[in-house]
Amino acid sequence: MTRKIIIDTDPGQDDAVAILLALASPELEVLGIATVAGNVPLELTSRNARIVCELAGRADMPVHAGCDRPMARDLVTAEHVHGKTGLDGAELPDPTMPLAEGHAVDFIVETLRREEAGTVTLCPLGPLTNIATALERAPDIAERIERIVLMGGAYFEVGNVTPAAEFNIYVDPEAARAVFASGAPITVLPLDATHKALTTRARNAAFRAAGRIGEIVAGWTGFFERFDKEKYGSEGAPLHDPLVIAWLLRPDLFTGREVNVEIEVDSPLTRGMTVADWWGVTDRPANALFVGDVDADGFFGLLTERLSRL
């Protein structure tokens, strides 16, 4: 039995790899892709999502453009990490497939209302603007969501865009707060897990040996890892977003715990911080499975094998 998912994304090289992993996995039925402004502006994230679909031979995949700015703030982007296109590192043609008609938020709402309740998982890989806007416009969909599996936040690792905040949450903390308060089941793949999944030289070599798509992925990872290697002094860069898809395919590769997660929106010092009650020191009820660890070799083995299928 396949699992139905909607990918909500702001590609970004690591987002692109996550999309490829999903499209290469028969266990998953991707109902559509929603794009959001984040790593780069919406025009580019929508372009990049279509490029990736065409790379995977899925020009039939509906790609809906969504929100072009956060709910209550100016947009912050990350070209310093991902390059001016968001997919720097490989020379790729412009997409020929058109955007699907209709706003991504409407697509999310309509799909959740159409499909049987509890059968669609949302997979946000960027800022949570589209998801929060859908919940705001149609509160009834919260109880219809099977699960929200997102990349964002941190506990021990704390922040990567500020000392306190991870990028996806920082860009639209109001949206993140709304999603964590929605009552839908949530799994969080934070920096604590993604920083254990590094694109080392050996892993990039394995990508290149996996065929045409693997060569492109190695080009992407080779580009964006320069930033993290310089910042952290690590052997490679965290491959953040594909962990969302990997958790759906192989949850046995991950460990975490059910905790309460609140989002800081008011403090200028800690805006976007994910306040995860890892040690249970409050009486606030758990609202998310917060993943703390991943079997990195198992993850990269899964990813490389699936890329070789495309």
Phi, psi and omega per residue, in radians:
M1 nan 2.245 -3.129
T2 -1.479 2.722 3.101
R3 -1.807 2.222 -3.118
K4 -1.466 2.292 -3.123
I5 -2.381 2.687 2.890
I6 -2.041 2.233 3.094
I7 -1.689 2.179 3.105
D8 -1.965 2.110 -2.793
T9 -2.645 2.770 3.108
D10 -2.316 1.054 -2.980
P11 -0.999 2.232 0.034
G12 1.179 2.173 3.128
Q13 -1.054 -0.788 -3.087
D14 -1.207 -0.576 3.007
D15 -1.052 -0.757 -3.120
A16 -1.051 -0.731 3.122
V17 -1.134 -0.655 3.097
A18 -1.100 -0.737 3.110
I19 -1.091 -0.781 3.117
L20 -1.049 -0.741 3.125
L21 -1.064 -0.751 3.133
A22 -1.125 -0.786 -3.090
L23 -1.230 -0.344 3.112
A24 -1.574 0.017 -2.991
S25 -1.980 1.904 -3.107
P26 -1.152 -0.261 3.097
E27 -1.222 -0.249 -3.059
L28 -2.038 2.385 2.997
E29 -1.913 1.853 -3.140
V30 -1.429 1.940 -3.091
L31 -1.337 -0.411 3.132
G32 2.955 2.966 -3.134
I33 -2.144 2.276 3.071
A34 -1.891 2.344 3.127
T35 -1.889 2.668 -3.090
V36 -2.508 2.675 3.046
A37 -1.258 2.417 3.140
G38 -3.029 -1.672 3.140
N39 -0.937 -0.707 3.019
V40 -2.424 2.952 -3.129
P41 -1.088 2.882 -3.003
L42 -1.009 -0.705 -3.127
E43 -0.985 -0.694 -3.135
L44 -1.368 -0.688 3.115
T45 -1.106 -0.633 3.117
S46 -1.218 -0.664 3.044
R47 -1.097 -0.827 -3.046
N48 -1.145 -0.670 3.123
A49 -1.072 -0.668 3.132
R50 -1.257 -0.642 3.044
I51 -0.999 -0.787 -3.098
V52 -1.150 -0.738 3.100
C53 -1.035 -0.739 3.130
E54 -1.175 -0.632 3.063
L55 -1.022 -0.657 -3.111
A56 -1.468 0.044 -3.101
G57 1.278 0.474 -3.087
R58 -2.142 1.005 3.080
A59 -1.173 -0.165 3.093
D60 -1.450 -0.139 -3.051
M61 -1.266 2.160 3.088
P62 -1.204 2.211 3.081
V63 -2.072 2.017 -3.088
H64 -1.876 2.232 3.062
A65 -1.335 2.420 -3.067
G66 -2.050 -2.344 -3.014
C67 -1.331 2.381 -3.078
D68 -1.736 0.087 3.113
R69 -2.813 2.779 3.089
P70 -1.092 2.927 -3.057
M71 -1.165 -0.584 -3.024
A72 -2.460 0.207 -3.024
R73 -2.463 2.923 3.007
D74 -1.271 2.623 -3.124
L75 -1.272 2.351 2.972
V76 -1.941 2.283 -3.126
T77 -2.060 3.112 -3.006
A78 -2.380 0.826 3.078
E79 -1.093 -0.437 3.125
H80 -1.124 -0.354 3.078
V81 -1.725 -0.843 -2.943
H82 -1.713 -0.092 -3.101
G83 1.505 2.976 -3.013
K84 -1.157 -0.470 3.125
T85 -1.601 -0.335 -2.983
G86 1.588 -0.380 3.123
L87 -2.154 0.542 3.091
D88 -1.040 2.584 -3.141
G89 2.090 -0.226 3.082
A90 -2.606 2.409 3.109
E91 -1.471 1.993 -3.063
L92 -2.279 2.496 3.130
P93 -1.276 2.763 3.025
D94 -1.079 2.619 -3.140
P95 -1.238 2.640 3.040
T96 -1.781 -0.402 3.133
M97 -1.242 2.467 3.138
P98 -1.429 2.828 2.921
L99 -1.134 2.561 3.033
A100 -1.230 2.624 3.112
E101 -1.232 2.535 3.081
G102 1.698 2.554 3.141
H103 -1.241 2.558 -3.116
A104 -1.025 -0.650 3.137
V105 -1.101 -0.738 3.094
D106 -1.126 -0.686 3.094
F107 -1.050 -0.772 3.138
I108 -1.088 -0.839 -3.116
V109 -1.096 -0.850 -3.082
E110 -1.120 -0.665 3.140
T111 -1.172 -0.762 -3.140
L112 -1.147 -0.583 3.105
R113 -1.327 -0.520 -3.106
R114 -1.380 -0.768 -3.089
E115 -1.336 2.731 3.116
E116 -1.015 2.407 -3.123
A117 -0.989 2.416 3.091
G118 1.386 0.309 -3.117
T119 -2.063 -0.043 -3.100
V120 -2.089 2.192 3.080
T121 -1.756 2.335 3.069
L122 -1.664 2.338 -3.085
C123 -2.142 1.432 3.112
P124 -1.369 2.229 -3.138
L125 -1.947 0.002 -3.108
G126 -2.400 -2.751 3.048
P127 -0.977 2.622 -2.977
L128 -1.592 0.405 -3.037
T129 -1.058 -0.846 -3.133
N130 -1.069 -0.761 -3.078
I131 -1.157 -0.799 -3.139
A132 -1.142 -0.676 3.129
T133 -1.140 -0.693 3.080
A134 -1.082 -0.765 3.131
L135 -1.150 -0.612 3.119
E136 -1.191 -0.744 -3.106
R137 -1.314 -0.550 -3.046
A138 -2.401 1.319 -3.083
P139 -0.997 -0.409 -3.120
D140 -1.131 -0.336 -3.070
I141 -1.311 -0.323 -3.065
A142 -0.982 -0.763 -3.093
E143 -1.393 -0.088 3.121
R144 -1.650 -0.216 -3.111
I145 -1.338 2.243 3.062
E146 -1.137 -0.850 3.141
R147 -2.943 2.624 2.947
I148 -1.861 2.078 3.120
V149 -2.002 1.947 -2.967
L150 -2.210 2.691 2.951
M151 -1.750 2.159 3.126
G152 2.969 2.774 3.006
G153 1.342 -3.070 -3.139
A154 -2.998 2.827 2.977
Y155 -2.134 -1.371 -3.129
F156 -1.178 -0.632 -3.107
E157 -1.330 -0.349 3.048
V158 1.152 -1.543 -3.015
G159 -2.453 2.769 3.034
N160 -2.180 -0.230 3.086
V161 -1.905 -0.470 2.931
T162 -2.364 2.974 3.102
P163 -1.038 -0.342 -3.037
A164 -1.998 -0.225 -2.927
A165 -2.318 2.491 2.974
E166 -1.471 2.622 -2.958
F167 -0.987 -0.917 -3.033
N168 -1.025 -0.699 -3.138
I169 -1.316 -0.681 -3.119
Y170 -1.067 -0.698 -3.069
V171 -1.059 -0.692 -3.136
D172 -2.483 1.312 -3.098
P173 -1.145 -0.554 3.105
E174 -1.099 -0.699 3.095
A175 -1.132 -0.750 3.134
A176 -1.078 -0.755 3.121
R177 -1.026 -0.750 -3.140
A178 -1.126 -0.697 -3.126
V179 -1.163 -0.782 -3.127
F180 -1.206 -0.351 3.102
A181 -1.631 0.035 -2.979
S182 -1.297 -0.387 -3.064
G183 1.559 -0.151 3.073
A184 -1.251 2.563 3.058
P185 -1.092 2.367 -3.056
I186 -2.285 2.389 2.908
T187 -2.046 2.321 -3.104
V188 -1.994 2.181 2.970
L189 -1.781 1.641 -3.037
P190 -1.589 -3.138 3.097
L191 -1.027 -0.485 3.125
D192 -1.005 -0.603 3.088
A193 -1.541 -0.803 -3.017
T194 -1.154 -0.517 3.131
H195 -1.302 -0.036 3.018
K196 -1.721 -0.009 -3.120
A197 -2.065 1.432 -3.008
L198 -1.723 2.473 3.114
T199 -1.442 1.436 -3.130
T200 -1.308 2.988 3.122
R201 -1.029 -0.736 -3.128
A202 -1.146 -0.666 -3.137
R203 -1.249 -0.631 3.039
N204 -1.144 -0.636 3.095
A205 -1.132 -0.647 3.091
A206 -1.145 -0.668 3.050
F207 -1.021 -0.844 -3.088
R208 -1.067 -0.542 -3.140
A209 -1.397 -0.074 -3.055
A210 -1.598 0.120 3.079
G211 1.919 -2.953 -3.035
R212 -1.002 -0.821 -3.123
I213 -1.180 -0.660 3.101
G214 -1.071 -0.652 3.077
E215 -1.069 -0.756 3.137
I216 -1.139 -0.772 3.130
V217 -1.057 -0.726 3.113
A218 -1.094 -0.619 3.065
G219 -1.124 -0.750 3.110
W220 -1.086 -0.882 -3.069
T221 -1.171 -0.603 3.083
G222 -1.104 -0.521 3.112
F223 -1.325 -0.948 -2.963
F224 -1.381 -0.301 -3.132
E225 -1.228 -0.302 -3.127
R226 -1.031 -0.640 -3.093
F227 -1.174 -0.850 -3.084
D228 -1.246 -0.620 3.111
K229 -1.089 -0.696 3.104
E230 -1.237 -0.678 -3.086
K231 -1.228 -0.817 -3.009
Y232 -1.765 -0.216 -3.065
G233 1.201 0.462 -3.077
S234 -1.648 2.942 -3.132
E235 -1.234 -0.492 -3.128
G236 -2.669 -2.948 -3.095
A237 -1.895 2.630 3.032
P238 -1.158 2.340 3.053
L239 -1.728 1.478 -2.883
H240 -1.125 -1.162 -2.847
D241 -1.185 -0.563 3.115
P242 -1.060 -0.308 3.103
L243 -1.116 -0.496 3.090
V244 -1.050 -0.856 -3.123
I245 -1.202 -0.689 3.125
A246 -1.081 -0.638 3.119
W247 -1.101 -0.634 3.092
L248 -1.168 -0.652 -3.077
L249 -1.431 -0.700 -3.035
R250 -2.431 1.221 3.134
P251 -1.059 -0.338 3.123
D252 -1.166 -0.263 3.116
L253 -1.388 -0.106 -2.983
F254 -2.164 2.662 2.994
T255 -2.333 2.591 3.126
G256 -2.957 -2.911 3.104
R257 -2.598 2.691 3.095
E258 -1.349 2.117 -3.093
V259 -2.436 2.946 2.971
N260 -1.513 2.344 3.089
V261 -2.187 2.141 3.031
E262 -2.058 2.695 -3.088
I263 -1.989 2.240 3.101
E264 -1.410 2.164 -3.133
V265 -2.083 -0.268 -2.988
D266 -1.705 -0.701 -3.026
S267 -1.275 2.209 3.065
P268 -1.169 -0.369 -3.122
L269 -1.391 -0.636 -3.040
T270 -2.171 0.411 3.096
R271 -0.873 2.286 3.094
G272 1.451 0.077 3.128
M273 -1.213 2.361 3.004
T274 -1.581 1.872 -3.108
V275 -1.539 1.590 -3.067
A276 -1.672 2.121 -3.111
D277 -1.441 1.165 -3.044
W278 -1.041 -0.604 -3.054
W279 -1.733 0.097 3.069
G280 1.126 0.730 -3.076
V281 -1.557 -0.090 3.062
T282 -1.995 3.025 3.069
D283 -1.749 0.257 3.121
R284 -1.271 2.355 -3.072
P285 -1.210 2.598 3.091
A286 -1.085 2.415 3.096
N287 -2.315 0.135 -3.135
A288 -2.804 2.573 2.907
L289 -1.516 1.955 -3.066
F290 -1.751 1.965 -3.037
V291 -1.461 2.292 -3.098
G292 -1.931 -0.284 -3.041
D293 -2.637 2.722 3.128
V294 -2.521 2.524 2.980
D295 -1.370 1.685 -3.000
A296 -1.114 -0.716 3.136
D297 -1.116 -0.716 3.099
G298 -1.112 -0.704 3.128
F299 -1.111 -0.867 -3.106
F300 -1.190 -0.543 3.042
G301 -1.103 -0.778 3.088
L302 -1.070 -0.848 -3.082
L303 -1.076 -0.815 -3.103
T304 -1.112 -0.718 -3.133
E305 -1.119 -0.731 -3.115
R306 -1.227 -0.651 3.103
L307 -1.087 -0.563 -3.132
S308 -1.181 -0.258 -3.139
R309 -1.430 -0.305 -3.028
L310 -1.484 nan nan
